[in-house]
Amino acid sequence: MISITVTALVFGVIFLAELPDKTALAGLVLGTRYRASYVFAGVAAAFLLHVVLAVAAGSVLTLLPQQIVHAITGVLFLGGAAVLLMKKDEDEEEVRKPADQSFWKVAGTGFMLILVAEFGDLTQIMTANLAARYDDPISVGLGAVLGLWAVAGLGIVGGKALMKRVPLQLITQIAALLMLGLGVWSLYEAVAG
């Protein structure tokens, strides 16, 4: 059974944490050079793989006693909030343009870019934490995938327009505040439980 509450929470946290990340900028660059649907197919496949790996790692953590899981996830959430608050603005990365603009070349370029750039990224670690925290791999996985896909889609289709309307620093601060809240709550549960 899918929990709408967990899915929505995970979606919001992952969406806000990923929005100021390099993914939106990479999607924007790729989207201006290639057919958007081809780019999205490759990026979406890479994110799906990342979420499956993160949820699997988080599910392993659920085998530990709940107090230890809450303490670990609390510390990791607080660390993630610190990383977001101390993060410098990222510049647009240059992406090589393949001569062949076929579906497989363009989707492959998007897939490899995200696969390499996002491996071990903050949102992948957050997804593992959330999977351990809620012990609901399907709801967490669905929320994380939808959040990542939404950011990728925004980046590909209209990232530049969004960044003009909503300051990147504000988005980063909101994501850090959410992670801080989750970290404090998890540590409270570890101590109180």
C-alpha positions as CSV (number, residue, x, y, z in Angstrom):
1,M,0.0,0.0,0.0
2,I,1.3,3.4,-0.9
3,S,1.2,6.1,1.7
4,I,0.3,9.4,0.1
5,T,1.6,11.3,3.1
6,V,5.1,9.7,2.9
7,T,5.2,10.0,-0.9
8,A,4.2,13.7,-0.7
9,L,6.8,14.5,2.1
10,V,9.6,12.7,0.2
11,F,8.6,14.4,-3.0
12,G,8.8,17.9,-1.4
13,V,12.1,17.2,0.4
14,I,13.8,15.7,-2.7
15,F,12.3,18.3,-5.1
16,L,13.6,21.2,-3.0
17,A,17.0,19.7,-2.3
18,E,17.5,18.8,-6.0
19,L,16.2,22.1,-7.5
20,P,19.4,24.1,-6.7
21,D,21.6,21.2,-7.7
22,K,23.5,20.8,-10.9
23,T,20.7,18.6,-12.4
24,A,18.5,21.5,-13.2
25,L,21.3,23.3,-14.9
26,A,22.5,20.1,-16.8
27,G,18.9,19.5,-17.9
28,L,18.6,23.1,-19.1
29,V,21.9,22.8,-21.1
30,L,20.9,19.5,-22.6
31,G,17.3,20.7,-23.3
32,T,18.5,23.7,-25.2
33,R,20.7,21.5,-27.5
34,Y,18.6,18.4,-28.0
35,R,15.1,17.2,-28.3
36,A,13.5,17.5,-24.8
37,S,11.8,14.2,-24.8
38,Y,15.0,12.3,-25.7
39,V,16.9,14.1,-22.9
40,F,14.2,13.5,-20.3
41,A,14.1,9.7,-21.2
42,G,17.8,9.4,-20.4
43,V,17.7,11.5,-17.3
44,A,14.6,9.8,-16.0
45,A,16.1,6.4,-16.4
46,A,19.3,7.4,-14.5
47,F,17.3,8.9,-11.7
48,L,15.2,5.7,-11.4
49,L,18.3,3.6,-11.1
50,H,19.7,6.0,-8.4
51,V,16.4,5.8,-6.4
52,V,16.3,2.0,-6.6
53,L,19.9,1.8,-5.2
54,A,19.1,4.4,-2.5
55,V,15.9,2.7,-1.3
56,A,17.7,-0.6,-1.2
57,A,20.4,0.9,0.9
58,G,17.9,2.5,3.2
59,S,15.9,-0.7,3.5
60,V,19.0,-2.5,4.8
61,L,19.2,0.2,7.6
62,T,15.7,-0.8,8.8
63,L,17.2,-4.1,10.0
64,L,18.9,-2.1,12.8
65,P,17.1,-1.2,16.1
66,Q,14.8,1.9,15.6
67,Q,16.7,4.1,18.0
68,I,20.0,3.6,16.0
69,V,18.2,4.2,12.7
70,H,16.7,7.4,14.0
71,A,20.0,8.6,15.4
72,I,21.9,7.8,12.1
73,T,19.2,9.4,9.9
74,G,19.0,12.4,12.2
75,V,22.8,13.0,12.0
76,L,22.7,12.5,8.2
77,F,19.8,14.9,7.7
78,L,21.6,17.6,9.8
79,G,24.7,17.0,7.7
80,G,22.7,17.4,4.6
81,A,21.2,20.7,5.9
82,A,24.7,21.9,6.6
83,V,25.9,20.9,3.1
84,L,23.0,22.8,1.5
85,L,23.6,25.9,3.6
86,M,27.4,26.0,2.9
87,K,27.0,25.1,-0.8
88,K,28.4,27.6,-3.3
89,D,26.4,28.5,-6.4
90,E,27.1,26.1,-9.2
91,D,28.0,27.2,-12.7
92,E,26.5,25.7,-15.8
93,E,28.5,22.7,-16.9
94,E,29.6,22.4,-20.5
95,V,28.2,19.2,-22.0
96,R,29.7,17.7,-25.2
97,K,27.3,17.7,-28.1
98,P,27.2,14.3,-29.9
99,A,27.2,14.5,-33.7
100,D,24.4,12.0,-33.9
101,Q,21.1,13.4,-32.4
102,S,19.3,10.1,-32.5
103,F,17.2,9.0,-29.5
104,W,19.8,6.6,-28.2
105,K,22.7,9.0,-28.4
106,V,20.8,11.9,-26.8
107,A,19.1,9.7,-24.1
108,G,22.5,8.0,-23.5
109,T,24.2,11.3,-23.0
110,G,21.5,12.4,-20.5
111,F,21.6,9.1,-18.7
112,M,25.4,9.0,-18.4
113,L,25.6,12.6,-17.3
114,I,23.1,12.1,-14.5
115,L,24.4,8.6,-13.6
116,V,27.9,9.9,-13.0
117,A,27.1,13.4,-11.6
118,E,24.4,12.3,-9.1
119,F,26.0,9.1,-7.8
120,G,26.4,9.5,-4.0
121,D,24.8,12.9,-4.3
122,L,23.0,14.5,-1.4
123,T,19.5,13.6,-2.7
124,Q,20.5,9.9,-3.2
125,I,21.8,9.8,0.4
126,M,18.6,11.6,1.6
127,T,16.5,9.0,-0.2
128,A,18.3,6.2,1.6
129,N,17.7,8.1,4.9
130,L,14.0,8.5,4.2
131,A,13.7,4.9,3.2
132,A,15.3,3.9,6.5
133,R,13.2,6.5,8.4
134,Y,9.8,5.5,7.1
135,D,10.4,1.8,6.4
136,D,8.1,2.2,3.3
137,P,10.3,1.7,0.3
138,I,7.6,2.0,-2.3
139,S,6.2,5.3,-1.0
140,V,9.7,6.7,-0.5
141,G,10.9,5.5,-3.9
142,L,7.8,6.9,-5.7
143,G,8.1,10.3,-4.0
144,A,11.9,10.5,-4.7
145,V,11.5,9.5,-8.4
146,L,8.7,11.9,-8.9
147,G,10.6,14.7,-7.2
148,L,13.7,14.1,-9.3
149,W,11.8,13.8,-12.5
150,A,9.9,17.0,-11.7
151,V,13.2,18.9,-11.3
152,A,14.7,17.3,-14.4
153,G,11.5,18.3,-16.4
154,L,11.6,21.8,-15.1
155,G,15.3,22.1,-15.9
156,I,14.8,20.8,-19.4
157,V,11.7,22.8,-20.2
158,G,12.0,26.0,-18.3
159,G,14.7,26.0,-15.7
160,K,16.0,29.4,-16.7
161,A,12.5,31.0,-16.3
162,L,12.0,29.4,-12.8
163,M,15.4,30.6,-11.6
164,K,14.6,34.2,-12.6
165,R,11.4,34.1,-10.5
166,V,12.5,32.2,-7.5
167,P,15.9,33.0,-6.0
168,L,18.1,29.9,-5.9
169,Q,19.3,30.9,-2.4
170,L,15.7,30.9,-1.1
171,I,15.1,27.4,-2.6
172,T,18.3,26.1,-0.9
173,Q,17.4,27.6,2.4
174,I,13.9,26.1,2.4
175,A,15.4,22.6,1.5
176,A,18.0,23.0,4.3
177,L,15.2,24.0,6.8
178,L,13.2,21.0,5.9
179,M,16.2,18.7,6.4
180,L,17.1,20.4,9.6
181,G,13.5,19.7,10.9
182,L,13.7,16.1,9.8
183,G,17.1,15.8,11.5
184,V,16.0,17.2,14.8
185,W,12.8,15.1,14.8
186,S,14.8,11.9,14.1
187,L,17.2,12.7,16.9
188,Y,14.4,13.4,19.2
189,E,12.8,10.1,18.4
190,A,16.1,8.3,19.0
191,V,16.5,9.9,22.4
192,A,12.8,9.6,23.4
193,G,12.3,6.1,22.1
